Amino acid sequence: MTVPMVDDAHGIRRTQLDSGLRIVTEFLPGLRSVAVGYWVGTGSRDETDELAGSSHFLEHLLFKGTERRHAADIAEAVESVGGDMNAFTGQEVTAFYMRMPDRHLATALDIMSDIVWSPALRGDEVDSERQVILEEIRMRDDAPDDLVHEVFAGALFPGHPLGREVAGSEETVGAVTRDQIAEYHASHYRPGNVVVAVAGNVEHDDVVAQVQATLPSGARDRPARQHGADAAAPERFASVDRPHEQAHVVLGMRGLRRDDPDRYALAVLDQVLGGGMSSRLFQEVREKRGLAYSVYSYRAAFQETGALAVYAGTAPERVEETLEIVNAELDRLVADGGVTEKELNGAKGHLTGSLALSLESSSSRMHRIGRSELTMGEIPSLDDVVAAVEEVTPGDVARVIDRVLGSGERTLAAVGPVASLSF
């Protein structure tokens, strides 16, 4: 039995199976491609300390093969028809996705179902992929502009999985066993924890029938999430001293949860602060003073909390001056209690325009509907999202500034020649 949830006027249809698995499609008749994604509601925050990195490890291992297919078989089947495939792991989501010509939809669904539900997890492949992940961790540690964001997260959410590296550590990845990974898969990769998203020249009912035919039997729901928003208070300063040519810094604070009503106002604020070449930070830090080549702000949003942060990379002797300017811009937002009308309108225009430009492929459309269904349980139309951004008022931005920046509490992370830096 299946339960239709929504037939959307914009071509989006949703169905929930008895198993709890949700299927969402977007019909794009003008395209000749199809994008298929399996979105799993599990990520690094769901791991125990002992199993840190297991979600990311599984992401790698699922492409290594199943009982029916080896890794080379999967790659050949996809690439021989011009397709591509990839995956990613976050704190709360793991996603596997594939794009193919629409006439090969059945192949894409068959391969994706096979790898998600029935990975072989062969011992020799676990060991070989373990070495690949260890190299990935070392590569991250050798890239200070990447590492500084991990250091910042650890300081912002100390002692909590949200502050832990998604890939885990060399110690945990080196120690986890094949059986532990298999048990983790069996516990979390269950129909009730998965959304199948398909966008392109497809028929919804055909997708539902094909997905349903490949579903495994057995347990349906994933274990309850163990780690709530109970992290200790943010640390003020964290650093890793390295003999690099640049000092890389991230300055920020906790933000809003992913479904907060003020999330669109925060997006506007983020755009004004450091979202592009016309932003305050780009103009003040790079254009006027030449302090950094790269400077920007960004947001992160989770189930119960979030973050707003600023990144900059600069010469070690200029890092304190750079931080003074960044802090001054944050302080000015608080003191002024808002942004100018010109900034507000410019940020809205950028956000709505970039949204439209970013959704011109089956892959980007699949990502939008898959993530929205998994994390929010709904898929707003593009018109609804545009309207929500357009409705942001100066008062909304002022309220977000007070909520996120008002306390004045900030966390600084630094990587590079920063032994003498204090905060």
C-alpha positions as CSV (number, residue, x, y, z in Angstrom):
1,M,0.0,0.0,0.0
2,T,1.2,3.5,-0.8
3,V,0.0,6.9,0.6
4,P,0.1,9.9,-1.8
5,M,1.2,12.9,0.3
6,V,1.1,15.8,-2.2
7,D,0.5,16.3,-5.9
8,D,2.1,19.7,-6.5
9,A,1.0,22.1,-9.2
10,H,4.6,22.7,-10.0
11,G,5.3,19.1,-10.9
12,I,6.4,17.7,-7.5
13,R,4.7,14.6,-6.3
14,R,5.3,12.8,-3.0
15,T,4.4,9.3,-1.8
16,Q,5.0,7.4,1.5
17,L,5.1,3.6,1.5
18,D,3.9,1.5,4.3
19,S,7.6,0.9,5.2
20,G,8.0,4.6,6.0
21,L,10.2,5.3,3.0
22,R,9.3,8.5,1.2
23,I,9.5,9.0,-2.6
24,V,9.5,12.5,-4.1
25,T,9.7,13.3,-7.8
26,E,9.8,16.5,-9.8
27,F,8.6,16.2,-13.4
28,L,10.9,18.2,-15.8
29,P,9.7,17.3,-19.3
30,G,12.1,19.6,-21.1
31,L,15.1,17.7,-19.9
32,R,16.6,14.5,-21.2
33,S,18.4,13.6,-18.0
34,V,17.3,12.1,-14.7
35,A,18.9,12.6,-11.3
36,V,18.3,9.9,-8.6
37,G,19.2,10.5,-4.9
38,Y,18.9,8.3,-1.8
39,W,18.9,10.6,1.2
40,V,19.6,9.0,4.6
41,G,18.7,10.8,7.8
42,T,21.9,9.8,9.5
43,G,25.2,11.6,9.9
44,S,28.2,12.1,12.1
45,R,26.1,13.4,15.0
46,D,24.4,10.0,15.3
47,E,27.7,8.2,16.1
48,T,29.1,7.2,19.4
49,D,32.6,8.5,20.2
50,E,34.0,5.0,19.4
51,L,32.3,5.0,16.0
52,A,33.2,8.5,15.0
53,G,33.5,8.6,11.2
54,S,31.4,5.6,10.6
55,S,28.7,7.5,8.5
56,H,31.5,8.8,6.2
57,F,33.1,5.4,6.1
58,L,29.8,3.8,5.0
59,E,29.5,6.5,2.3
60,H,32.7,5.3,0.8
61,L,32.0,1.6,1.2
62,L,28.6,1.5,-0.5
63,F,30.2,2.3,-3.8
64,K,32.7,-0.6,-3.3
65,G,30.1,-3.1,-4.3
66,T,27.2,-5.4,-3.4
67,E,26.7,-9.1,-3.6
68,R,25.6,-8.6,-7.2
69,R,28.1,-6.0,-8.3
70,H,31.7,-5.1,-7.6
71,A,32.9,-1.5,-7.7
72,A,34.2,-1.8,-11.3
73,D,30.8,-3.1,-12.4
74,I,29.0,-0.1,-10.8
75,A,31.4,2.4,-12.4
76,E,31.2,0.8,-15.8
77,A,27.4,0.6,-15.8
78,V,27.1,4.3,-14.9
79,E,29.9,5.7,-17.1
80,S,29.2,3.6,-20.1
81,V,25.9,5.6,-20.7
82,G,27.4,9.0,-19.9
83,G,26.3,9.1,-16.3
84,D,28.0,10.1,-13.1
85,M,27.6,9.4,-9.4
86,N,28.8,10.8,-6.1
87,A,27.9,11.0,-2.4
88,F,28.5,13.2,0.7
89,T,28.2,12.9,4.4
90,G,27.2,15.7,6.8
91,Q,26.4,16.0,10.5
92,E,22.7,14.9,10.0
93,V,22.5,13.6,6.4
94,T,24.2,11.1,4.1
95,A,23.3,11.2,0.4
96,F,24.1,9.1,-2.6
97,Y,23.2,10.3,-6.0
98,M,23.4,9.5,-9.7
99,R,22.6,11.3,-13.0
100,M,21.9,9.5,-16.2
101,P,20.1,10.0,-19.5
102,D,16.4,9.5,-18.8
103,R,16.1,6.3,-20.8
104,H,18.3,4.7,-18.2
105,L,16.2,5.5,-15.2
106,A,15.6,1.8,-14.4
107,T,19.3,1.1,-14.3
108,A,19.9,4.1,-12.0
109,L,17.2,3.0,-9.6
110,D,18.4,-0.6,-9.6
111,I,22.0,0.3,-8.9
112,M,21.1,2.8,-6.2
113,S,18.8,0.5,-4.4
114,D,21.4,-2.3,-4.6
115,I,24.2,-0.3,-3.1
116,V,22.1,1.4,-0.4
117,W,20.2,-1.7,0.9
118,S,22.7,-4.5,0.2
119,P,26.4,-3.4,0.4
120,A,28.7,-6.4,0.6
121,L,31.2,-4.7,3.0
122,R,33.8,-7.3,2.1
123,G,36.7,-7.4,4.6
124,D,39.4,-6.6,2.1
125,E,37.5,-3.7,0.6
126,V,36.9,-2.3,4.1
127,D,40.6,-2.4,4.8
128,S,41.6,-0.8,1.4
129,E,39.0,2.0,1.8
130,R,40.1,2.6,5.4
131,Q,43.5,3.7,3.9
132,V,41.8,6.0,1.4
133,I,39.9,7.7,4.2
134,L,43.0,8.0,6.4
135,E,44.6,9.8,3.4
136,E,41.6,12.0,3.1
137,I,41.9,13.0,6.8
138,R,45.6,13.7,6.3
139,M,44.8,15.8,3.3
140,R,42.3,17.9,5.3
141,D,44.9,18.4,8.0
142,D,47.4,19.7,5.4
143,A,44.8,22.2,4.2
144,P,44.6,25.0,6.8
145,D,41.7,26.7,5.0
146,D,39.7,23.5,5.5
147,L,41.0,22.6,8.9
148,V,40.1,25.9,10.5
149,H,36.4,25.2,10.0
150,E,36.7,21.9,11.8
151,V,38.6,23.7,14.6
152,F,35.8,26.3,14.8
153,A,33.0,23.7,14.9
154,G,34.8,21.9,17.8
155,A,35.1,25.1,19.7
156,L,31.5,26.2,19.0
157,F,30.0,22.8,20.1
158,P,32.6,21.4,22.5
159,G,32.1,17.8,23.6
160,H,29.2,17.3,21.1
161,P,29.1,15.3,17.9
162,L,28.1,18.5,16.0
163,G,31.6,19.8,16.7
164,R,33.4,16.6,15.6
165,E,35.0,16.1,12.2
166,V,32.6,14.3,9.9
167,A,35.4,12.0,8.7
168,G,36.4,11.0,12.2
169,S,40.0,10.8,13.4
170,E,42.9,8.6,12.4
171,E,42.3,6.7,15.7
172,T,38.6,6.0,15.3
173,V,38.8,5.2,11.5
174,G,41.8,3.0,12.2
175,A,40.1,1.0,14.9
176,V,36.5,0.5,13.7
177,T,35.8,-3.0,12.5
178,R,33.9,-4.4,9.6
179,D,31.2,-5.9,11.9
180,Q,30.7,-2.5,13.7
181,I,30.2,-0.8,10.3
182,A,27.8,-3.5,9.2
183,E,25.8,-3.1,12.5
184,Y,25.7,0.6,12.0
185,H,24.4,0.2,8.5
186,A,21.7,-2.3,9.6
187,S,20.6,0.1,12.4
188,H,20.4,3.3,10.3
189,Y,19.8,2.4,6.7
190,R,16.1,1.5,7.1
191,P,13.2,2.6,4.9
192,G,11.7,4.9,7.5
193,N,15.0,6.9,7.6
194,V,15.3,7.3,3.8
195,V,14.0,9.6,1.1
196,V,14.3,8.7,-2.6
197,A,14.3,11.8,-4.7
198,V,14.1,11.8,-8.5
199,A,14.0,14.8,-10.8
200,G,13.9,14.9,-14.6
201,N,11.7,13.5,-17.4
202,V,10.1,10.8,-15.2
203,E,6.7,9.5,-14.3
204,H,6.1,9.4,-10.5
205,D,4.1,6.2,-10.5
206,D,6.8,4.4,-12.4
207,V,9.4,5.5,-9.9
208,V,7.3,4.4,-7.0
209,A,6.8,0.9,-8.5
210,Q,10.5,0.4,-9.2
211,V,11.6,1.6,-5.8
212,Q,9.0,-0.5,-4.0
213,A,10.1,-3.6,-5.8
214,T,13.6,-3.3,-4.4
215,L,12.8,-2.6,-0.8
216,P,14.3,-4.9,1.8
217,S,12.2,-6.7,4.5
218,G,12.9,-6.3,8.1
219,A,13.1,-3.3,10.5
220,R,11.7,-0.1,9.2
221,D,12.7,2.8,11.5
222,R,16.1,4.0,12.6
223,P,17.2,4.3,16.2
224,A,16.2,7.5,18.0
225,R,18.8,10.3,17.8
226,Q,20.8,10.1,21.0
227,H,22.5,13.5,21.0
228,G,20.3,16.5,21.6
229,A,21.3,20.1,21.7
230,D,23.1,19.7,25.0
231,A,26.6,20.8,24.1
232,A,28.6,22.8,26.6
233,A,28.8,26.5,26.2
234,P,31.0,27.6,23.3
235,E,34.7,28.0,23.9
236,R,36.1,31.5,23.2
237,F,39.3,30.6,21.4
238,A,40.8,27.5,19.7
239,S,44.0,27.3,17.6
240,V,46.4,25.1,15.8
241,D,49.8,26.5,15.3
242,R,51.4,25.6,12.0
243,P,54.3,27.1,10.0
244,H,52.1,28.2,7.0
245,E,52.4,31.3,4.9
246,Q,48.9,32.5,6.0
247,A,46.9,32.6,9.1
248,H,43.4,31.3,8.6
249,V,40.7,32.4,11.0
250,V,37.0,31.8,11.6
251,L,35.0,34.1,13.9
252,G,31.4,33.3,14.7
253,M,28.6,32.3,17.1
254,R,25.7,29.9,17.4
255,G,22.8,30.6,15.0
256,L,19.3,29.4,14.2
257,R,18.0,25.9,13.8
258,R,17.1,24.8,10.3
259,D,13.3,25.4,10.6
260,D,13.5,28.6,12.5
261,P,10.9,31.2,11.3
262,D,13.7,33.8,11.0
263,R,15.9,31.6,8.7
264,Y,15.1,33.8,5.7
265,A,16.0,37.0,7.5
266,L,19.3,35.3,8.6
267,A,20.0,34.5,4.9
268,V,19.5,38.2,4.1
269,L,21.8,39.2,6.9
270,D,24.5,36.7,5.9
271,Q,24.4,38.1,2.3
272,V,24.8,41.6,3.5
273,L,27.6,40.7,5.8
274,G,29.8,38.5,3.6
275,G,27.9,36.9,0.9
276,G,29.5,38.4,-2.2
277,M,31.7,41.1,-3.7
278,S,29.3,43.9,-2.7
279,S,29.1,42.6,0.9
280,R,30.4,44.7,3.9
281,L,33.2,42.3,4.7
282,F,34.5,42.0,1.1
283,Q,34.5,45.7,0.7
284,E,36.1,46.6,4.0
285,V,38.6,43.7,4.3
286,R,39.6,43.1,0.7
287,E,38.8,46.1,-1.4
288,K,39.6,49.0,0.9
289,R,42.5,47.5,2.9
290,G,43.8,44.5,0.9
291,L,44.0,42.4,4.0
292,A,42.7,39.1,2.5
293,Y,42.2,37.5,-0.8
294,S,39.4,35.4,0.5
295,V,36.8,36.7,3.1
296,Y,33.2,35.6,3.4
297,S,30.5,34.7,5.9
298,Y,28.4,31.5,6.0
299,R,25.6,29.8,7.8
300,A,25.1,26.3,9.1
301,A,21.7,24.9,10.3
302,F,20.9,21.7,12.2
303,Q,17.9,20.2,13.9
304,E,18.1,22.3,17.1
305,T,20.8,24.9,16.5
306,G,23.0,26.5,13.9
307,A,26.0,28.8,13.3
308,L,26.9,32.1,11.7
309,A,30.6,32.5,10.9
310,V,33.1,34.6,9.1
311,Y,36.2,33.2,7.4
312,A,39.4,35.1,6.3
313,G,42.9,34.1,5.3
314,T,45.6,36.7,5.7
315,A,49.3,37.3,6.4
316,P,50.3,36.4,10.0
317,E,51.3,39.9,10.7
318,R,48.0,41.3,9.6
319,V,45.6,38.8,11.3
320,E,44.9,41.0,14.3
321,E,44.0,44.0,12.1
322,T,41.8,41.7,10.0
323,L,40.0,40.5,13.1
324,E,39.5,44.1,14.3
325,I,37.8,45.0,11.1
326,V,35.6,41.9,11.2
327,N,34.6,42.5,14.8
328,A,33.9,46.2,14.0
329,E,31.5,45.2,11.2
330,L,29.7,42.8,13.6
331,D,29.5,45.5,16.3
332,R,28.2,48.0,13.7
333,L,25.4,45.7,12.8
334,V,24.4,45.4,16.5
335,A,24.8,49.2,17.1
336,D,22.8,50.2,14.0
337,G,20.2,47.5,14.7
338,G,19.8,46.6,11.1
339,V,20.9,47.1,7.5
340,T,20.2,49.8,5.0
341,E,17.3,49.6,2.5
342,K,19.8,49.4,-0.4
343,E,21.5,46.5,1.3
344,L,18.2,44.8,2.1
345,N,17.0,45.0,-1.5
346,G,20.3,44.0,-2.9
347,A,20.5,40.9,-0.7
348,K,17.0,39.9,-1.6
349,G,17.7,40.2,-5.3
350,H,20.8,38.2,-5.0
351,L,19.2,35.4,-3.0
352,T,16.1,35.0,-5.3
353,G,18.1,35.4,-8.5
354,S,20.8,32.9,-7.5
355,L,18.1,30.4,-6.4
356,A,16.6,30.5,-9.9
357,L,20.0,30.1,-11.5
358,S,21.1,27.3,-9.3
359,L,18.1,25.1,-10.2
360,E,18.6,24.7,-14.0
361,S,19.6,21.0,-13.9
362,S,17.9,17.8,-12.9
363,S,20.7,17.3,-10.3
364,S,20.2,20.6,-8.5
365,R,16.4,20.0,-8.5
366,M,16.8,16.5,-7.0
367,H,19.1,17.9,-4.3
368,R,16.5,20.5,-3.4
369,I,13.5,18.2,-3.1
370,G,15.5,15.4,-1.4
371,R,17.0,17.5,1.3
372,S,13.8,19.4,1.9
373,E,11.7,16.3,2.3
374,L,14.3,14.6,4.6
375,T,15.1,17.5,6.8
376,M,11.9,19.6,6.8
377,G,9.2,17.1,5.8
378,E,7.9,19.4,3.2
379,I,9.0,20.9,-0.1
380,P,8.1,24.6,-0.6
381,S,7.6,25.7,-4.2
382,L,10.2,28.0,-5.6
383,D,7.5,30.7,-5.7
384,D,7.0,30.2,-1.9
385,V,10.7,30.5,-1.2
386,V,11.0,33.6,-3.3
387,A,8.0,35.1,-1.5
388,A,9.4,34.3,1.9
389,V,12.7,36.1,1.0
390,E,10.8,39.1,-0.5
391,E,8.7,39.4,2.7
392,V,11.8,39.9,4.9
393,T,11.5,43.4,6.5
394,P,14.0,45.7,8.1
395,G,12.4,44.7,11.4
396,D,13.0,41.0,10.7
397,V,16.7,41.6,10.1
398,A,17.0,43.7,13.2
399,R,15.4,40.9,15.2
400,V,17.8,38.3,13.8
401,I,20.8,40.6,14.6
402,D,19.6,40.8,18.2
403,R,19.0,37.1,18.4
404,V,22.3,36.0,16.9
405,L,24.7,38.8,17.5
406,G,23.2,40.6,20.4
407,S,25.0,38.8,23.2
408,G,28.4,39.8,21.9
409,E,29.7,36.3,22.6
410,R,32.0,35.1,19.8
411,T,34.2,32.1,19.1
412,L,37.5,32.4,17.3
413,A,39.4,29.6,15.6
414,A,42.8,30.1,14.0
415,V,45.2,27.8,12.1
416,G,48.7,28.8,10.9
417,P,51.5,30.8,12.6
418,V,49.1,31.9,15.4
419,A,51.0,31.0,18.6
420,S,51.1,34.7,19.7
421,L,47.4,35.3,18.8
422,S,45.0,35.8,21.7
423,F,41.3,36.6,21.8
